[in-house]
Amino acid sequence: MSDPIPSSAMQRVLVAMDSPAALYLLPAAADLAAQFQAELLGLFVENTDLLRLSGLPFAEEVCSSSAVARPLTREIVECRLRALAEQLRRSLAETARQADVRWSFIIARGTVHRLLEESTRESDVLLLPQRIASSEVTRQEPPQFVPRSPIAVVYDGSTEAERALAIGGQAAERQGRAVLVVLTTDVSVETLRLALDRELPESRVEIRIASTRIANERELRQVILEQPCSLLLLPANTPLLKGSALARLVAEISPLVAIVR
Amino acid sequence: MNGPSSLGATQLRWRCDRSWLPFQSTEELPEMQEIVGQARAVAALKFGVEMRRDGYNLFVLGPPGIGKRTVVQGCLEESAATAAVPSDWCYVNNFDDPRRPSAISLPAGRGLQFRNDVRQLVDDLSTSIPAALERAEHQTRQKSIAEEASERQESAFKALAHEALEQKVQLIRTPGGFAFAPMHNDEVMSAEDFEKLPADERERVKKQIQGLQEKLRQLIETVPTWLKETRDKIRELDRGAVKLAIGHLFAQAREKHVDLPTVAAYFAAAEKDILERGDEFQPSEDGTPSPLAAAESRPSFEEYEVNLFVDNSQTKGAPIIMEDHPSYHNLLGRVEHESQLGALFTNFSLIKAGALHRANGGYLVLDAWRLLQQPFAWDALKRALAARSIKIESLAEVLSLVSTVSLEPEPIPLDAKVVLIGDRMLYYLLCAYDPDFVQQFKVAADFEDRMERSAESCLLFARFLGSLARRNKLRPFNQAAVARILEYGARVAEDAEHLSTHVQTMADLLVESDFWASKDSATVVDAPHVQRALDMQVERADRVRDRLYDEIRRGTILIDLTGSRIGQVNGLSVLDLGNFRFGQPSRITATTRLGRGEVIDIEREVKLGGPTHSKGVLILSSYLASRYAKERPLSLGATLAFEQSYGMIEGDSASMAELCAILSSLADVPLKQSLAITGSVNQFGQSQPIGGVNEKIEGFFDVCRAQQLTGEQGVIIPRTNVKHLMLRDDVVAAVEKGQFHVYAIDSVDDALGLLTGMPAGEADQHGHFPAGTLNHRIVTRLEELQRLRTRFGEFPVTQARIREASHE
């Protein structure tokens, strides 16, 4: 093993943001970062699709609150994105100050999915806002979390899944929660038991195993809807979340979704 | 007309005939509830109390301490005992307009029941409604409706996005909304690629996107409608749950008051309001009420409670309210406010009743002077009486000082009789200056401060004293004690033919006599105890008198009590110390000279003489001219002074003394200093009565006795004052022994005869006085002065005129 860092150690918690609606992620992300003494990293995505659209001569934006169509020029888009980025940066700084964690803020340009993939490679945990993949215009309030609900971990036997198990277990123990392990169809309970022995040898945290094994994103969504949890930890590179599956999952479930590398 | 005479001892004091008091002690006398000597006032009171017409409120007038309040209370209690108990009044929330709380009238005692029932109802509501709204089934249904709405919107947007994708157009989120972008190779088409398209293709794409934008716009416009539909559905769901939860509770409460339509109407309104606002009763997230609930539009269960404003459940008969502090708000009620985090809030539950509300259906007794001292209270009372309703308004609103939104409680009909108690002056002033007063207070109950003395009235008075003693738990008073008190009553009335009806004075004397009887361990109060009480009253208050008499004895204040002096006479005045009055001799001097008939009153010149005193001096000036100089100029100049007087002198009771002093000076005949004189004089020289005659005589007697009574000393008084004499025993005894005298006169001639020892002299048919008489000397002297004036009188004036002319 070339990785000297313990599997439960965490260097960075990344929060992906593209609108003020993503601000609800910040307190949870800051808590997580504070627990593991990790850095809180804010990633603001400037959508290249949007920038490209603004270059078209007929580009117009239909306002979601007034339904009025307005011209959308590159200058307008860039100006708004800058203002939005500044607003999110300030919020991140204030949240980090209150939680007493290190923080940094990155502005990146690209498509959302590509940037997420790249960011996941550089961070231990990535928290995703619901709106990134959603076209919903009416929901104004952040998702409701069930108090003292467990932290869910998808375990597929990968290295990332073992880290997710370690991080989830430690976080749950500190918060007095249980861990709900969602096994993929190709992993046995014995494998999980061995992984737990490795990652959480001394832990007294309660481990629950979801009764349903999952084979795809739809089944995972069903499990989470049936068994409310506050945080869902997903291993990076899991085949469950290929393509737009991740975006669909994040959009349709309540818990915070974090990707663990 | 009688000549001057020395009064006999029997004329100096009335002594109560014991045969008028046929009892050993007051224990034998029957109880007497009413106050003696106030038949007229009591009749007026009874009339006013029984007269149930507009404006027949009462003003009870009379001096303080005469027993007005006691009589009023007795009279009202008698009437109230048989009257019906008035209604209870409640204020409840007006759900249509909370700024105007509604008043509900209920039979006496039902208000309390109504309030308690509603309190129980509210208690039940406060648990039933949240429980109904928190039930799992209800919450699930609520979520289901919200999810349905959410899915509906999502589906609509997804459908639009899908439709766009089929046309190779992507729906993209922007910072402020949505936009449609044409696609090229699964990416948004760049501007360069777009420009490369043929013109007609570019136009097609544009139109395609315009069409999609129009659909998007319509979709976004539809969203608020969907949201409202969702809210309506949830609200309807909440109402259904609330209705199920409260229906039976209201039915139970309503059943208890089915005979009262106003209460039934209130229950109906409350139930309707709760159902309309059912969804607003969702408990807050943390389950605690907001500290600013009053400022928020969220309902509170307190809104449905009842403010039992007037509770007559314990009242027997009609209420009698005696308001000792009749301020505006104490009379008309007030709307109080609660401070919450520095802000002030109010509602119908903070409306407080005033005295008028509590007295509604009964009687309100107020002290007129205190009422008039309270700003705006008098006007407010008159307004309420005129309108026959009580409207609660804050003073700030009445005066338009503030215009903040506050409550305007529904006015309550007024049916109370107001009884004002005050002194006579106040009554006459109100009659003169306030037309509303006459309209609203048509009955005056005028209390007498004295009553006729007779055998019957004395016995009645004795019964009253006996009752007073019993009520105050005092020892019984024997016949002699009662007689002494009756005599004191005559002295207080300043009239031997009347008795004072001043209850407080009599009650005080009874209590103090009882005290001294207790010191003697007596079981019955006797005359000496009464006398001791009277003596001690004087002793406690006579420090100033002692000082003054002592200064006279020591010669600091110059009063001659022997010998004769020209132009000098002993006048008598009364000093009133509030609770004690005494007489004081004053030296009055007069000088005369050649003049033009003017009498200079030094007191008036230095503004130490009051108008009545000045009037007396002017009258005597007129008398001089009319009697002695009818047909020739009065060539006399005279100056009058109260020696060693440094304060205000008021009244005309010294005018007879002043006239005697002037005439003594004019006739050059000395006046006896052993005599003092009091009385006013009219333009015909007749002696007129004055006040304080007893104190004046006793004052001169005390001064004389301090320097030894000579048998020559005495006081001259107007004959018309003889009936007022109620002198002390020691004065009467001195007169009996010939050591002191009291003379009654009719005219100035009588006075001069006594003071000079010379006959005054009557004028014959030609107006000439006989030689050797005082008046003859006066006329002779005036003729001399006239001659002198004829010779010299005009000279100085002529010289002055010449000087003025030379200056011109």
Interface residues (C-beta under 8 A of the other chain):
Chain A: D18 S19 N47 T48 D49 L50 R52 L53 G55 L56 P57 F58 A59 E60 E61 V62 C63 S64 S65 A67 V68 A69 R70 L72 V77 R80 L81 L84 R131 S135 E136 V137 T138 R139
Chain B: S150 Q153 E154 F157 K158 A161 Q170 L171 I172 R173 T174 P175 G176 G177 F178 A179 A181 P182 E187 V188 M189 S190 A191 F194 K206 I209 Q213 L216 R217 Q218 I220 E221 V223 L227
